[in-house]
Amino acid sequence: FSERLLPWGAEAGPVVQPLLAPIAEACCRTLASSPVSQDKEVLDAMAKLLLSMRKHHGGSAVPALQQGASKLGIPREELELLCSQLGDPNVEESSFAEALAETASSWQVEDVRRSLAASH
């Protein structure tokens, strides 16, 4: 998907732009609550997708990620480092994938805590 639509930039803008927020939200949801977010291939693909969004749709990638996290109730401060790295044009895909792995671990611990607190 990202290699086929996102590189088209302006030509695909009207089609792709409305998809950025749902894609980012799906990434956030996966990081926050899915065991597949610990899989290296999944993290590599997610890093590639998000970095491609940033590369081809510039300023829209970070707000889309913020919006997706916000819909899931993830506090903005838990997203700062990830957004900072996503906004860095020099970040490498492998280091961004590592940041996604760390984020997933942190968010999943918080998700379990919220679930336990809600059940009591």
Order of alpha helices (4+ residues) and beta strands (2+ residues): alpha-alpha-alpha-alpha-alpha-alpha
